[in-house]
Amino acid sequence: MQVHPVQPPAVLLLADGTVHYGKAFGKIGTTTGEICFNTGMTGYQEVFTDPSYYGQVIIMNSVHIGNYGVKDDEVESDTVKIRGLISRNLEEQYSRKMANASLETYLQMNNIVCIEGVDTRALVAHVRENGAMNCIISSEILDVEELKKELAKVPNMDGLELASYVSTKEPYTMGDEKSPIRIAVMDYGTKQHIIHCMVQRGAYVKVFPAKTTIAELKKFNPTGYFISNGPGDPAAMDYAIETVKDIVKENKPTFGICLGHQLLALASGVETFKLHHGHRGLNHPVKNLLTGLCEVTTQNHGFGVNPATLKNAPQVEVTHRNLNDDSIEGIRLKDKPAFSVQYHPESTPGPHDSRYLFDQFIEMIKKSMN
């Protein structure tokens, strides 16, 4: 029988002074970031590689994480994007024969500092009550006073521009280049399965770096535009807001997801704000106000569209609402062929209730070409 080596101790310190003790997992070291939690029970590898989590330390609510290992193709980007991981039980052994490696090996290869043995139910309740805040995990510095000094150096997520750090450095294409459906993607941290959902519906897609100009986008001769998800504060992305304004002026079908939803709102005169503790998980109920139907959605965002500022933009119509807190989950422009949702319709991981939005986007493009 394989015996796991003795795990070193680890400490988790929150900005409000809360301390949790546990055991080290993954890389031995120190990491910092904004603490958040995900309510999903599966899909941990897709979550860890989602660029929208860049700069964050994530609590996984499920008691056991890692029990089916990791697999090379179950990723949303080429590397793990979270800064750190907190869990009740992180499993080294796994049951799935198709898996390529254990979770611990995977996290070590990606230099991710983790802590397990934490009462995550109590920790999540604390974050829900007190809101998102910075934290630090260490398995090399165990002195709390020293950790406080290190944590004080960490910038707050509010006002932080991060999309340019995770965006592609060079443009790339996917799909059949002979397709008449040509979608220009603004990459602010896009998930790979979002691109796949468009390619599977017959689109030829070109993904552009975050700071690409409208002039460069137009050289691709797109029949539609996509504004991607990504990390950080959308209000800190002046360059992206201006680009989205330019895209909307093109009067071509435009679709935004998550950060892209927030950028479309900002480009239309509606403000965004930082949520108390964010929405992250696979089980968030949303109502489509246009059809009256409800869908269970995958979500990952710490900012939202401010409903109090809708009066500044009469051309903006709310199309979706969150049934937990009534927050805005979707909008469309009355005078332009542009729409967006706050959640993730590609749903990797998660239920596929919302993939119809990709069908709607492709149909909009086809109709605009006639």
C-alpha positions in Angstrom: 0.0 0.0 0.0 1.3 3.5 -0.9 1.8 5.7 2.1 1.5 9.4 1.6 4.4 11.3 3.0 3.8 13.5 6.1 2.3 16.8 4.9 3.9 20.0 6.2 1.6 22.4 8.1 0.1 25.4 6.3 -1.6 28.6 7.3 -4.4 30.6 5.7 -4.8 34.3 6.8 -7.6 36.6 5.6 -7.3 40.4 5.4 -9.8 40.7 8.4 -7.4 38.8 10.6 -9.2 35.4 10.4 -6.7 32.5 10.6 -7.2 28.8 9.6 -4.6 26.1 10.0 -4.3 23.0 7.8 -1.9 20.9 5.8 0.1 21.7 2.7 -0.8 20.3 -0.7 0.7 21.0 -4.1 3.7 23.4 -4.1 5.4 24.3 -0.8 5.5 28.1 -0.7 3.4 31.3 -0.3 0.7 32.7 -2.4 -1.8 35.7 -2.2 -4.9 36.8 -3.9 -8.6 37.6 -3.5 -10.5 34.8 -1.8 -13.6 33.4 -3.4 -15.6 30.2 -3.4 -17.1 27.9 -6.0 -20.2 25.8 -5.3 -19.6 23.2 -8.0 -19.0 19.6 -7.1 -17.3 18.6 -10.4 -15.2 20.2 -13.1 -12.4 21.3 -10.8 -9.8 21.1 -13.5 -11.8 23.4 -15.9 -12.3 25.8 -13.0 -8.6 25.9 -12.2 -7.6 26.7 -15.8 -10.3 29.4 -16.4 -8.5 32.7 -17.0 -11.3 34.5 -15.2 -9.9 33.2 -11.9 -6.5 34.9 -12.5 -5.5 36.7 -9.3 -7.8 34.7 -7.0 -7.5 32.1 -4.3 -10.4 29.7 -4.6 -12.3 27.7 -1.9 -13.9 24.6 -3.4 -17.1 23.8 -1.5 -17.2 20.1 -2.3 -15.7 18.1 0.5 -13.5 15.9 -1.8 -11.6 17.5 -4.7 -9.3 15.4 -6.9 -10.9 12.0 -6.7 -11.1 11.6 -10.5 -7.7 12.9 -11.2 -6.8 15.2 -14.1 -6.9 14.8 -17.9 -5.0 16.7 -20.5 -8.0 17.8 -22.6 -10.2 19.0 -19.7 -8.8 22.5 -19.6 -9.9 26.0 -20.5 -6.4 27.4 -21.1 -2.9 26.2 -21.3 -2.0 26.7 -17.6 -3.7 26.7 -14.2 -4.8 30.3 -13.6 -5.8 30.3 -9.9 -3.3 31.7 -7.4 -4.1 29.2 -4.7 -6.5 26.5 -3.6 -8.4 25.9 -0.3 -10.2 22.6 0.4 -11.5 20.3 3.1 -9.9 17.2 1.4 -7.6 17.3 -1.6 -7.2 13.8 -2.9 -3.9 12.4 -4.2 -5.4 9.0 -5.2 -7.9 8.9 -8.0 -10.3 6.3 -9.5 -10.6 7.3 -13.2 -8.5 5.1 -15.6 -8.5 7.8 -18.3 -6.8 10.3 -16.0 -3.2 11.3 -16.8 -2.1 12.3 -13.3 -3.1 13.0 -9.7 -4.4 16.4 -8.7 -1.3 16.9 -6.5 1.1 16.2 -9.3 -0.8 18.6 -11.5 -0.8 21.4 -9.0 2.9 20.9 -8.3 3.7 21.0 -12.0 1.8 24.3 -12.2 3.4 25.7 -9.0 0.1 26.2 -7.1 0.2 26.6 -3.3 -2.7 24.9 -1.5 -4.1 24.2 1.9 -6.4 21.3 2.9 -7.9 20.3 6.2 -9.8 23.6 6.4 -13.4 23.8 7.6 -14.6 25.1 4.3 -18.2 25.3 5.3 -17.3 27.7 8.1 -14.9 29.6 5.8 -17.5 30.0 3.0 -20.1 31.2 5.5 -17.5 33.8 6.7 -16.9 35.0 3.2 -20.6 35.2 2.4 -21.2 37.2 5.6 -18.1 39.5 5.4 -17.5 39.7 1.6 -14.6 39.1 -0.7 -11.2 40.1 0.6 -7.5 39.3 0.1 -5.9 36.3 1.7 -2.5 34.6 1.9 -1.6 30.9 2.1 1.8 29.7 3.2 3.5 26.4 4.0 6.9 28.1 4.5 6.0 31.1 6.7 3.9 30.0 9.7 4.2 33.2 11.7 0.9 35.1 11.5 2.5 38.5 12.1 4.9 37.9 9.2 2.0 36.8 7.0 0.1 40.0 7.9 3.0 42.1 6.6 3.1 40.2 3.3 -0.7 40.4 2.9 -0.7 44.1 3.3 1.3 44.4 0.1 -1.4 42.8 -2.1 -3.5 45.2 -4.2 -7.3 45.0 -4.0 -9.2 43.5 -7.0 -11.4 46.7 -7.2 -9.7 48.9 -9.8 -7.3 46.1 -11.0 -6.8 45.5 -14.7 -5.9 41.9 -15.3 -7.3 40.9 -18.7 -4.1 41.9 -20.6 -2.1 39.5 -18.5 -4.1 36.4 -19.6 -5.0 37.4 -23.2 -3.3 35.8 -26.2 -0.1 37.5 -27.3 -0.6 36.7 -31.0 -3.8 36.3 -33.0 -4.8 32.7 -33.9 -7.6 31.0 -35.8 -9.9 28.0 -35.3 -12.5 26.4 -37.6 -13.0 26.2 -41.4 -11.5 29.2 -43.1 -13.9 28.8 -46.0 -16.9 29.4 -43.7 -18.9 32.6 -44.5 -19.4 33.0 -40.7 -16.3 34.9 -39.6 -16.2 35.9 -35.9 -13.6 38.2 -34.5 -13.0 37.4 -30.8 -11.7 40.0 -28.4 -9.7 37.8 -26.0 -9.8 39.3 -22.5 -9.3 35.8 -21.0 -11.5 33.6 -23.1 -12.3 30.0 -22.2 -11.4 27.5 -25.0 -14.8 25.9 -24.9 -16.4 29.2 -25.8 -14.4 29.1 -29.0 -15.3 25.5 -29.6 -19.0 26.3 -29.2 -18.8 28.7 -32.1 -16.6 26.5 -34.2 -19.0 23.5 -33.7 -21.7 25.7 -35.2 -19.8 26.3 -38.4 -17.9 29.5 -37.6 -14.4 30.5 -38.6 -13.0 32.3 -35.6 -10.0 34.6 -35.2 -8.9 35.4 -31.6 -7.3 38.7 -31.1 -5.1 40.1 -28.2 -6.9 42.3 -25.7 -5.5 45.6 -27.0 -6.2 45.1 -30.7 -7.7 48.1 -32.4 -11.0 48.1 -34.4 -8.9 48.8 -37.6 -7.0 45.6 -37.1 -10.2 43.7 -36.4 -11.8 44.9 -39.6 -9.0 43.5 -41.7 -10.3 40.1 -40.8 -13.6 41.1 -42.5 -15.7 39.6 -39.7 -19.5 39.0 -40.0 -19.8 39.1 -36.2 -17.9 40.0 -33.0 -17.5 38.2 -29.7 -16.4 39.9 -26.4 -14.9 37.4 -24.1 -14.9 36.7 -20.4 -11.8 37.5 -18.3 -10.5 38.6 -14.9 -10.3 41.9 -13.0 -12.3 45.1 -12.8 -14.1 46.0 -16.1 -14.2 49.7 -15.2 -10.4 49.7 -15.1 -10.3 48.7 -18.8 -10.6 52.0 -20.6 -8.9 50.6 -23.7 -11.5 47.7 -23.9 -14.5 50.0 -23.3 -13.4 52.1 -26.3 -12.9 49.1 -28.5 -16.4 47.7 -27.6 -17.9 51.1 -28.5 -16.2 50.9 -31.9 -17.4 47.3 -32.4 -21.0 48.3 -31.6 -20.8 51.1 -34.2 -20.0 48.5 -36.8 -23.6 47.4 -36.5 -22.8 43.7 -36.9 -24.0 40.9 -34.6 -22.1 41.1 -31.3 -22.2 38.7 -28.3 -20.5 39.2 -24.9 -20.1 36.8 -22.0 -19.3 37.7 -18.4 -16.6 40.4 -18.5 -17.7 40.9 -22.1 -21.3 41.5 -20.7 -19.9 44.1 -18.3 -17.9 45.8 -21.0 -20.9 46.1 -23.3 -22.8 47.7 -20.5 -20.0 50.2 -19.8 -19.7 51.0 -23.5 -23.4 51.7 -23.5 -23.4 54.1 -20.6 -24.3 51.7 -17.8 -21.9 51.4 -14.8 -20.6 48.3 -13.1 -19.9 47.6 -9.4 -18.1 45.0 -7.2 -20.3 42.3 -5.8 -20.2 41.5 -2.1 -18.8 38.0 -2.6 -19.5 37.2 -6.3 -21.3 34.3 -8.0 -19.3 31.2 -8.8 -20.6 27.7 -9.4 -22.7 25.4 -11.6 -26.2 25.8 -10.0 -27.3 29.5 -10.3 -30.9 29.9 -11.5 -31.5 32.6 -14.1 -34.8 33.7 -15.7 -35.0 34.7 -19.4 -37.3 37.6 -19.3 -38.0 37.4 -23.1 -39.3 33.8 -23.0 -40.3 33.4 -19.3 -38.2 30.2 -19.1 -35.6 29.5 -16.4 -32.2 28.0 -16.8 -29.6 26.6 -14.4 -26.3 28.3 -15.2 -22.6 28.2 -14.7 -21.2 31.4 -13.2 -17.9 33.0 -12.3 -17.8 36.8 -11.7 -17.0 39.2 -8.9 -18.4 42.3 -10.6 -21.9 43.1 -12.0 -24.0 45.6 -13.9 -25.4 48.3 -11.7 -29.2 48.5 -12.2 -29.4 52.0 -10.7 -27.6 53.3 -13.8 -29.8 51.8 -16.4 -31.7 55.1 -16.6 -28.5 56.5 -18.2 -29.0 54.1 -21.2 -32.5 53.9 -22.5 -31.3 51.8 -25.4 -30.3 49.0 -23.0 -32.9 46.3 -22.2 -32.5 43.7 -19.4 -33.1 40.2 -20.8 -32.1 37.9 -17.9 -32.3 38.1 -14.1 -30.7 36.0 -11.4 -33.4 34.3 -9.4 -31.3 34.3 -6.2 -30.7 38.0 -5.9 -32.4 39.6 -8.9 -29.1 40.9 -10.3 -28.8 41.6 -14.0 -27.7 38.5 -15.9 -28.3 39.6 -19.5 -28.9 42.7 -21.7 -29.5 43.6 -25.3 -29.3 46.9 -27.2 -32.6 48.0 -28.8 -30.9 49.9 -31.5 -28.0 47.6 -32.4 -27.6 43.8 -32.9 -25.7 43.3 -29.7 -26.5 41.2 -26.6 -24.7 39.7 -23.6 -25.0 37.5 -20.6 -23.3 37.6 -17.2 -23.1 33.8 -16.9 -21.3 31.1 -19.0 -23.5 29.4 -21.6 -20.6 27.1 -22.8 -21.0 25.4 -19.4 -17.8 23.6 -18.9 -18.3 22.5 -16.3 -22.1 22.7 -15.7 -25.5 22.1 -17.2 -26.1 22.9 -20.9 -29.4 24.8 -20.4 -27.9 28.0 -21.9 -26.1 26.9 -25.0 -29.1 28.1 -27.1 -27.4 31.5 -26.9 -24.7 30.4 -29.3 -27.4 29.2 -31.7 -29.0 32.7 -31.5 -25.7 34.4 -32.1 -25.0 32.3 -35.2 -28.6 32.8 -36.5 -28.2 36.6 -36.1 -25.0 36.5 -38.2 -26.7 34.4 -40.9 -29.6 36.8 -41.1 -27.4 39.8 -41.2 -25.6 38.3 -44.3 -28.7 37.9 -46.3 
